[in-house]
Amino acid sequence: MPDFAWKRRSKSLFSRRPVVKCSPSYTRPKQQDVRHQLTDGGFLDTSTHQAKHASETHSNKLEQEADQVADIVTGNNPNSATRILQRMENATIPVNPSSNIIESDAVSQVVEQALQQPGQPLDKKTRILMESRFRQSLGNVCIHNDQSANDSSEAINAKAYTVGQDIFFGDGQYSPETQSGQHLLAHELTHVIQQTRGGRTNNPSAHRVQRQPNKDKQVDPVKNIRKAVDLLKGRDPKLVQEMLSKAPVDGKSHKVHTETHTDGNATTVYEFMLEVKVGTAKGGHSKAEFTANTNAKTGANNQKIYAMEIVITPHLAKGDTTYLSRTLFHEGLHMHLFVDRQLPSNRQSQLLKDLHGYFSFVRNENVYKELKKQLITYINAHSSVKSRRVAEPVAEHIINGVIEEKFIKDETVRKGVEPASNLQPSALMKVYLSLATRWLQFYLQDRQVAIGDENDNEKHERMKAEIADMARKFMSLWIALDNK
């Protein structure tokens, strides 16, 4: 069966958040409450697909208001701007109160990272000018114009974007001394007011990312992927970058690695073929996905040929190159482990041995035994597997898959490809629980185990509760791994 490795990433180490250099009265949105889903209206919100159309309609209205205010403010007619702002007093931003999960994807990761960086208040001259036009205090506004802000703006294809009272600018976009720069700043300041009117900053669910799209930007995904792969040069394990660099995005499968093993008089040649392409991941949930077939084709001269594939979604392929390189490294580590597993034990790398160290550690934890027992019971109840003899290896496969994701996430930090997390422990635990739930659901479905029953609400809720309980056990294992 194909060796699936479903990918989303979070960060792994606990550390304190930096101090914000804005006004002491400034209140930053809670980290765990910043959730993002890109919509076509230039508005990033957490609404589900069912609420998407309402959000887009409202977001278009917000963008129109922001443009109107910016036009008036930079046109020296503040009275008209005040009237529009007063109309916003009773406006509401649609929210999904049931959503409380950080989406760990290409958008949310870079925005969350940018939110960790200290910002600066408006400079005195600009603040006086804008306050005279907006007719209200802007002392709590926090400006971000550092590399992190530039990178996150590029990742969501924005000249600038706003989260609560934080405004982030793309490279070269913050220029309040120019007419165009004042217009962009006024546009984003309007979003600050839209998001903070009526005390809505006290409602975590109301925090949204609103962006000014960079319509001039045209990114070639193929070239962007090549740049991302080049960023991995010199990173250990070097085999990851070597294999990725040998597989250009051209719709073809390329030989990326060969191993020859001799045992007595028999020689076996292991060949690994890789196709990298832009498209929709088979799992349907991730921004990138590595898959491979463990059933090798047999070639001449005792060859074993393995087919591998990495699929990258168009949005990620056109996004921030640094983030893309991290994701490719993550997928590349899955690929490296797959290669190792096909080789004789004496040809396997340290990477696989380190992963086995994770497996050995968690198997000695009491929660592992409880989790395995619970998984076996769940599998027997909700799949065609009806015997412990068969259910046990399926349960072990699922546990190993989720632990492998944790190992790869940690390895990405250890190798310096991704910075250590700045999330506080409570926020990180929520991230862990969210990721563990998704990965558990994926691996259950991968092994044809049901994760719900749409025809029986009571049963569906009971299954969800069981999965949530198992996900909490995975979270406990992850925390134990962090502290070992």
C-alpha positions, 0 to 999 in steps of 0.5 A: 500500500502507498506509504502516505505521510500527511503533512502539517507543521507546528513548532516544537520548543517552549519559549517566551514571546518577545516584548511588543514595543508599542503603547503600554495600553496595546492589547495583542490578539491571543496567539491561539485565536489567530486563525486564517483562511484565504478568501478571494475578497482580500479578507482572511477569516476563520469561517467554515466553507458553509459561511464563506459566501457571507464572509466574502460579501462582507469582506468586499464591503470592508475593502470598499470602505477602506478604499473610500476612507483612504481616498478621502484621507489622502484627499484632505477631506477628513469630514467625509472620512469621519462620516464613513467611520461612524457608519462602521460603529455598528458594523459586525464582522462575521465570525464562526464561534465554534472554530477554536483551532489554529490552522497550521498552513502556509498562511497561518504559520507565517502570520503567527511568526510575524505576530511574535516580532516586536513592532513600533508605534506610528512615528510622531509626524505620521501619527499627528497627520493621521489622527487629524484625518481620522479624528481619533487616537491611533496610539495603540496601532503597532507597525511591523516593517521588518523582514518577518513582516515582509516575508509574511506579506509576500506569503499571502501576496499582500502589499500590507495586511492588518490583524487587530491593531497590528499592521504588517507591510511588504518590502518597500511598502511602508512609506508614509512620506509619499502619497501612495504610502499614505494611501496604503497606510490609511487603508490599513488604519481603516481596517484597524478601526473596522476590527476594533470598533465597539470593543471587538478586540476583546472578542478573540474570535473577531480578530481577522487578517485583512490584506491589500492584495499585491495584484502586480505580483506574478510568481512562477511556481516552478521557479519559486520551487527551484529557489526554495530547493536552492535554499536547502543547500548545505542542510543536513541530511544533504540527501534531501536537497540532493534528491529534490534538486534532481527532480525539476517540476516538468511533469516527469519522474526523475531518478534521484537516488541509487543504492547498490547492495551486494550480499554474497554473489547477489547484487541488488540495485535500488533506484528511486524515482521522484516527480515533483508537481504543482496540484492538489494533494491526494489527502486533500488536507495539506499544502504539500504531500509526499507519497510513495509506493512500497511495491517496487517495480523489478528492472533488469539486472536485479533492479528495484525501482520505487516511484515517489511523488511530492505534490505542492498546492499552487498557493504554497508554490507561489508563496513565501520562498522561505516557508516553501523551502521549510515545507519541502524539507519536511516532505524531503525528510519523509522521502529520506525515511522512505528510502531508508526503509527500503534498504538493508539495515546496514545501509540505513541512515542515522535519521531512521535510527533517530526516529526509532529512538522516538518510537522506543521512548514513547513505547515506554510511556504508560499513555502509549499502552493506553492509547494502543489499547484504545485504538485497537478497540476503536479499529475493531468497532469502526472498520472491517478489521474484526480481530485483535491479531489484525487490528494491533499492527494497524494501531501501531502503524497509526501511532508510528505515523503520528509520532513520525510527524512529530519527529520530522517537525522537531528535526526541521527545528534541530537542523535550523531550517525552521526557528524554534517556537515562540508560543507559550506552553498553553498555546502550543498545547492547543496547536499540538492537540489540533495537529494530533487530531488531524493526523490521527484522523488521516491515518485512521482513514488511510487504513479504512477506519471510519472517523464518523457516521453522518447517518447517526448523529449520536454515534457520530458524536461518540466517535468524535469524542473517542478521537478527541480523547486519543488525540489528547493522549498523542499530545501527552506523548509529544509533550513527553518527547519535548521534555525527555 
